């Protein structure tokens, strides 16, 4: 494998490292008492400052004008997929841990598949291996969430007992009810994000300019998040950014996660496809377990690890079912096009050739059916 062949693998690892950093620095900022609502506003504002000039500079000449109906759609999608989802997600992250946040991210493809199934955008054949794998993946995903929420298990000692980012308001005293509520809020945030992904796929067919669509939704969500933060945090002293991990979290999530990782994911998905990118998601879970323990001094419980393993199993089960269907689909389509006669096309062609040689019937070539490749 040459240097070019290794690039997608290196990029996929870098993306998971970036997301690991997002979980750790965000949790560190919340441990310092930083408001989750103000954090999301600053993050979306930073992302808008990065993406909007890029969209105008790169796509100004090729972009089509946006109708009022399209702008209304973008506003609603920003409200669902960013403002509501991210605010809910960060509240749940504050109530649980970085490890749980990373573990539940493995449920995203599974939840997206389940929503697409409810909307009849996906089909499951229960008697086929691929269909059974998809159903098993949904079941494993649900089991993983329940294990994380209701089973604690023995704790694992942190790798580093001296926290790099000491918590001003520690979360060690969180009650069991708070933990359960945080876990299910995180799942609800992932469900909302998955709904946004499904809606986004339909939107991009209507307006295929990805960068401009993303930048516009960032601007809308920044305004929406400002309203939410202004209502939730009326004490504007809590809006102050200090030169500590809170500022690092805003800059990192706004510029690196939204800006750099967006480009890397688009590049990697274009080179290898979205399934290749999803396969690497469990790496983020493993890295987050170590980094949250080292930098935050988080005590990781066995229940979180077991639940994460079940979620990873559900992810791979659904991805395997999808890849199995993708391999079978071309043959199935060919059989549907050509019917029974398509199975005997090779024998018929040999008979026709022998008939041509014996009888010298050159006109028969004009009546021969076209090959599957020519018809497709």
C-alpha positions as CSV (number, residue, x, y, z in Angstrom):
1,X,0.0,0.0,0.0
2,X,1.5,3.3,-1.1
3,X,1.5,6.6,0.6
4,X,-1.7,7.7,-1.2
5,X,-3.4,4.4,-0.2
6,X,-2.6,5.1,3.4
7,X,-4.0,8.6,3.4
8,X,-7.7,7.7,4.1
9,X,-6.7,5.5,7.1
10,X,-4.5,8.3,8.5
11,X,-7.3,10.8,8.0
12,X,-9.9,8.5,9.6
13,X,-7.7,8.2,12.7
14,X,-7.1,12.0,12.9
15,X,-10.9,12.6,12.7
16,X,-11.4,10.2,15.7
17,X,-8.6,12.0,17.6
18,X,-10.3,15.3,17.0
19,X,-13.6,14.0,18.3
20,X,-11.9,12.6,21.4
21,X,-10.5,16.1,22.1
22,X,-14.0,17.5,21.7
23,X,-15.4,15.2,24.4
24,X,-12.6,15.8,26.8
25,X,-12.3,19.6,26.5
26,X,-16.0,20.1,26.5
27,X,-16.4,18.0,29.7
28,X,-13.5,19.9,31.2
29,X,-15.1,23.3,30.5
30,X,-18.4,22.1,32.0
31,X,-16.6,20.8,35.1
32,X,-15.2,24.4,35.5
33,X,-18.8,25.6,35.8
34,X,-19.1,27.0,32.2
35,X,-22.7,27.3,31.1
36,X,-23.6,24.7,28.4
37,X,-26.0,27.1,26.7
38,X,-23.4,29.9,26.5
39,X,-20.9,27.4,25.3
40,X,-23.1,26.3,22.3
41,X,-23.7,29.9,21.3
42,X,-20.0,30.7,21.3
43,X,-19.2,27.4,19.4
44,X,-21.8,28.1,16.7
45,X,-20.7,31.8,16.4
46,X,-17.0,30.7,16.0
47,X,-18.1,28.1,13.4
48,X,-20.1,30.7,11.5
49,X,-17.1,33.1,11.4
50,X,-15.1,30.3,9.8
51,X,-17.6,28.7,7.4
52,X,-19.6,31.7,6.1
53,X,-16.5,33.6,4.6
54,X,-15.3,30.3,3.1
55,X,-18.7,29.6,1.5
56,X,-19.0,33.1,0.1
57,X,-15.4,33.0,-1.3
58,X,-15.5,29.5,-2.7
59,X,-19.1,29.1,-3.9
60,X,-20.2,32.6,-4.6
61,X,-20.1,32.2,-8.4
62,X,-21.6,28.7,-8.6
63,X,-24.3,29.0,-5.9
64,X,-27.9,29.3,-6.8
65,X,-30.2,31.8,-5.1
66,X,-32.1,30.5,-2.1
67,X,-35.8,30.8,-2.0
68,X,-37.7,31.8,1.1
69,X,-39.1,28.2,1.3
70,X,-35.5,26.9,1.3
71,X,-34.3,29.4,3.9
72,X,-37.3,28.4,6.1
73,X,-36.2,24.8,5.8
74,X,-32.7,25.6,6.8
75,X,-33.9,27.6,9.8
76,X,-36.0,24.6,11.0
77,X,-33.2,22.1,10.3
78,X,-30.8,24.3,12.3
79,X,-33.3,24.4,15.1
80,X,-33.8,20.6,15.2
81,X,-30.3,19.4,14.4
82,X,-28.1,22.0,16.0
83,X,-29.9,24.2,18.5
84,X,-32.0,21.6,20.2
85,X,-29.7,18.6,19.7
86,X,-26.4,20.2,20.8
87,X,-27.9,22.0,23.8
88,X,-29.5,18.7,24.9
89,X,-26.3,16.8,24.3
90,X,-24.1,19.1,26.3
91,X,-26.5,19.2,29.2
92,X,-26.4,15.4,29.2
93,X,-22.6,15.4,28.9
94,X,-22.5,17.6,32.0
95,X,-24.7,15.1,33.9
96,X,-22.7,12.0,32.8
97,X,-19.1,11.7,31.6
98,X,-17.0,12.0,28.5
99,X,-16.8,8.2,28.2
100,X,-20.6,7.9,28.0
101,X,-20.7,10.7,25.4
102,X,-18.2,8.9,23.3
103,X,-19.9,5.5,23.8
104,X,-23.3,6.7,22.8
105,X,-21.9,8.3,19.6
106,X,-21.6,4.7,18.3
107,X,-25.4,4.5,18.2
108,X,-25.7,7.3,15.6
109,X,-25.6,5.1,12.5
110,X,-27.9,2.6,14.2
111,X,-30.4,5.2,15.2
112,X,-30.2,6.8,11.7
113,X,-31.0,3.4,10.1
114,X,-33.9,2.9,12.5
115,X,-35.4,6.3,11.7
116,X,-34.9,5.7,7.9
117,X,-36.7,2.3,8.4
118,X,-39.7,4.0,10.1
119,X,-39.8,6.5,7.2
120,X,-39.7,3.6,4.7
121,X,-36.4,4.8,3.3
122,X,-34.9,1.5,4.4
123,X,-36.2,-2.0,3.9
124,X,-35.4,-5.0,6.1
125,X,-35.8,-8.6,4.9
126,X,-36.0,-10.5,8.2
127,X,-35.2,-13.9,6.6
128,X,-32.0,-12.7,5.0
129,X,-28.6,-12.6,6.9
130,X,-28.3,-8.8,6.2
131,X,-31.8,-8.2,7.6
132,X,-31.1,-10.3,10.7
133,X,-27.8,-8.4,11.2
134,X,-29.6,-5.0,11.1
135,X,-32.3,-6.1,13.6
136,X,-29.6,-7.5,15.9
137,X,-27.7,-4.3,15.6
138,X,-30.7,-2.3,16.8
139,X,-31.2,-4.7,19.7
140,X,-27.5,-4.5,20.7
141,X,-27.7,-0.7,20.6
142,X,-30.7,-0.7,22.9
143,X,-29.0,-3.1,25.3
144,X,-25.9,-1.0,25.4
145,X,-27.9,2.1,26.4
146,X,-29.7,0.2,29.1
147,X,-26.5,-1.2,30.5
148,X,-24.9,2.3,30.7
149,X,-28.0,3.8,32.3
150,X,-28.8,1.1,34.9
151,X,-25.6,-0.9,35.6
152,X,-22.6,0.8,37.3
153,X,-20.3,-2.1,38.2
154,X,-16.9,-1.8,39.7
155,X,-14.9,1.3,39.1
156,X,-11.5,1.5,37.3
157,X,-8.9,3.7,38.9
158,X,-8.0,6.7,36.8
159,X,-4.7,6.6,34.9
160,X,-3.6,10.0,36.4
161,X,-4.6,10.9,39.9
162,X,-3.5,14.5,39.4
163,X,-6.0,16.1,37.0
164,X,-4.6,18.3,34.3
165,X,-7.9,20.2,34.4
166,X,-9.1,20.2,38.0
167,X,-12.9,20.5,38.4
168,X,-14.2,23.5,40.2
169,X,-17.6,21.8,40.5
170,X,-16.9,18.1,40.6
171,X,-19.4,15.6,39.2
172,X,-18.4,12.8,41.5
173,X,-21.4,13.4,43.7
174,X,-23.9,13.0,40.9
175,X,-26.9,10.9,42.0
176,X,-27.9,7.7,40.3
177,X,-31.1,9.4,39.0
178,X,-29.1,12.2,37.5
179,X,-26.9,9.7,35.7
180,X,-29.9,7.8,34.3
181,X,-31.5,11.0,33.2
182,X,-28.3,12.2,31.5
183,X,-27.9,9.0,29.6
184,X,-31.4,9.1,28.2
185,X,-31.1,12.8,27.4
186,X,-27.9,11.9,25.4
187,X,-29.8,9.2,23.5
188,X,-32.6,11.7,22.7
189,X,-30.0,14.1,21.5
190,X,-28.5,11.4,19.2
191,X,-32.1,10.6,17.9
192,X,-32.6,14.3,17.1
193,X,-29.3,14.5,15.3
194,X,-30.1,11.3,13.4
195,X,-33.4,12.9,12.3
196,X,-31.4,15.9,11.1
197,X,-29.1,13.6,9.1
198,X,-32.1,11.9,7.3
199,X,-33.7,15.3,6.6
200,X,-30.3,16.7,5.4
201,X,-29.9,14.0,2.8
202,X,-33.3,15.0,1.2
203,X,-32.3,18.7,1.5
204,X,-29.0,18.2,-0.4
205,X,-30.9,16.7,-3.3
206,X,-32.9,19.9,-3.6
207,X,-29.9,22.2,-3.0
208,X,-26.6,20.2,-3.4
209,X,-24.2,22.9,-2.2
210,X,-23.0,21.3,1.0
211,X,-20.7,24.1,2.2
212,X,-23.3,26.9,1.8
213,X,-26.0,24.8,3.4
214,X,-23.8,24.1,6.4
215,X,-22.7,27.7,6.7
216,X,-26.3,29.0,6.5
217,X,-27.5,26.6,9.2
218,X,-24.5,27.6,11.4
219,X,-25.5,31.2,11.2
220,X,-29.2,30.4,11.9
221,X,-28.2,28.2,14.9
222,X,-25.9,30.9,16.3
223,X,-28.8,33.3,16.5
224,X,-31.1,30.6,17.9
225,X,-28.6,29.6,20.5
226,X,-28.1,33.2,21.5
227,X,-31.8,33.4,22.3
228,X,-31.7,30.2,24.3
229,X,-28.6,31.2,26.2
230,X,-30.1,34.7,27.0
231,X,-33.2,33.1,28.4
232,X,-31.3,30.4,30.4
233,X,-28.4,32.6,31.6
234,X,-29.6,36.0,32.5
235,X,-26.5,36.7,34.6
236,X,-24.2,38.0,31.9
237,X,-21.2,37.5,34.2
238,X,-21.4,33.8,33.2
239,X,-20.9,34.8,29.6
240,X,-17.3,35.9,30.3
241,X,-14.6,33.9,28.5
242,X,-11.5,33.3,30.6
243,X,-8.1,32.3,29.4
244,X,-8.4,28.8,30.5
245,X,-10.0,25.5,29.3
246,X,-13.3,27.3,28.6
247,X,-11.8,29.5,25.9
248,X,-9.9,26.4,24.6
249,X,-13.1,24.4,24.4
250,X,-14.9,27.2,22.4
251,X,-12.1,27.7,19.9
252,X,-11.4,24.0,19.5
253,X,-15.0,22.9,18.9
254,X,-15.8,26.0,16.8
255,X,-12.8,25.9,14.5
256,X,-11.2,22.4,14.7
257,X,-14.3,20.2,15.1
258,X,-16.7,22.2,12.9
259,X,-14.1,23.4,10.4
260,X,-11.2,21.0,10.1
261,X,-13.1,17.8,10.8
262,X,-15.9,18.8,8.4
263,X,-13.5,19.0,5.6
264,X,-11.6,15.8,6.5
265,X,-14.9,13.8,6.8
266,X,-16.1,15.1,3.4
267,X,-12.7,14.2,1.9
268,X,-12.6,10.7,3.5
269,X,-16.2,9.9,2.7
270,X,-15.6,10.9,-0.9
271,X,-12.5,8.6,-1.1
272,X,-13.8,5.6,0.7
273,X,-17.5,6.1,1.4
274,X,-19.5,6.9,4.6
275,X,-19.3,3.2,5.8
276,X,-15.5,3.4,5.9
277,X,-15.7,6.5,8.1
278,X,-18.3,5.0,10.5
279,X,-16.2,1.8,11.0
280,X,-13.6,3.9,12.8
281,X,-16.0,5.4,15.4
282,X,-15.2,2.9,18.1
283,X,-11.6,4.2,18.1
284,X,-12.9,7.4,19.6
285,X,-14.5,5.5,22.4
286,X,-11.2,3.8,23.3
287,X,-9.2,7.0,23.2
288,X,-11.8,8.9,25.2
289,X,-11.7,6.3,28.0
290,X,-7.9,6.8,28.4
291,X,-7.9,10.6,27.8
292,X,-10.8,11.4,30.2
293,X,-9.1,9.3,32.8
294,X,-5.7,10.9,32.3
295,X,-6.8,14.6,31.8
296,X,-10.0,14.8,33.8
297,X,-9.3,12.1,36.4
298,X,-12.7,10.5,35.6
299,X,-13.5,7.2,37.3
300,X,-14.6,4.9,34.5
301,X,-17.1,2.2,35.6
302,X,-17.4,-1.3,34.1
303,X,-21.0,-0.6,33.1
304,X,-19.9,2.2,30.8
305,X,-17.3,-0.1,29.2
306,X,-19.7,-3.0,28.7
307,X,-22.4,-0.7,27.4
308,X,-19.9,0.8,25.0
309,X,-18.9,-2.6,23.7
310,X,-22.6,-3.5,23.1
311,X,-23.1,-0.2,21.2
312,X,-20.0,-0.9,19.1
313,X,-21.3,-4.4,18.4
314,X,-24.6,-2.9,17.3
315,X,-22.8,-0.5,15.0
316,X,-20.8,-3.1,13.3
317,X,-23.8,-5.4,12.9
318,X,-25.8,-2.8,11.1
319,X,-22.8,-1.8,9.0
320,X,-22.2,-5.4,8.0
321,X,-25.8,-5.8,7.0
322,X,-25.7,-2.7,4.9
323,X,-22.5,-3.8,3.2
324,X,-23.9,-7.3,2.5
325,X,-27.0,-5.7,0.8
326,X,-24.8,-3.4,-1.3
327,X,-22.8,-6.4,-2.6
328,X,-26.0,-8.3,-3.4
329,X,-28.0,-5.4,-4.9
330,X,-26.3,-5.2,-8.4
331,X,-27.0,-8.9,-9.0
332,X,-30.5,-8.6,-7.8
333,X,-31.1,-5.6,-10.0
334,X,-29.8,-7.5,-13.0
335,X,-32.1,-10.4,-12.3
336,X,-35.1,-8.1,-12.0
337,X,-34.2,-6.5,-15.3
338,X,-33.6,-9.6,-17.3
339,X,-35.9,-12.0,-15.6
340,X,-35.5,-15.7,-16.1
341,X,-34.0,-15.3,-19.6
342,X,-31.1,-13.4,-18.1
343,X,-29.9,-16.5,-16.3
344,X,-29.5,-18.4,-19.6
345,X,-28.0,-15.5,-21.6
346,X,-24.6,-17.1,-21.9
347,X,-26.0,-20.4,-23.2
348,X,-28.3,-18.6,-25.7
349,X,-25.4,-16.6,-26.9
350,X,-23.2,-19.7,-27.5
351,X,-26.1,-21.4,-29.4
352,X,-26.6,-18.3,-31.6
353,X,-22.9,-18.2,-32.4
354,X,-22.9,-21.8,-33.5
355,X,-26.1,-21.2,-35.5
356,X,-24.4,-18.3,-37.3
357,X,-21.3,-20.4,-38.1
358,X,-23.4,-23.3,-39.6
359,X,-26.0,-21.3,-41.5
360,X,-24.0,-18.2,-42.3
361,X,-26.9,-16.1,-41.1
362,X,-25.3,-12.7,-40.6
363,X,-28.6,-10.9,-40.1
364,X,-29.0,-12.7,-36.8
365,X,-26.5,-10.4,-35.1
366,X,-29.0,-7.5,-35.4
367,X,-31.7,-9.5,-33.4
368,X,-29.4,-10.5,-30.6
369,X,-30.4,-9.1,-27.2
370,X,-28.0,-6.5,-25.8
371,X,-25.8,-7.5,-22.9
372,X,-26.5,-6.5,-19.3
373,X,-23.7,-3.9,-19.4
374,X,-25.1,-2.3,-22.5
375,X,-28.7,-2.1,-21.0
376,X,-27.5,-0.6,-17.8
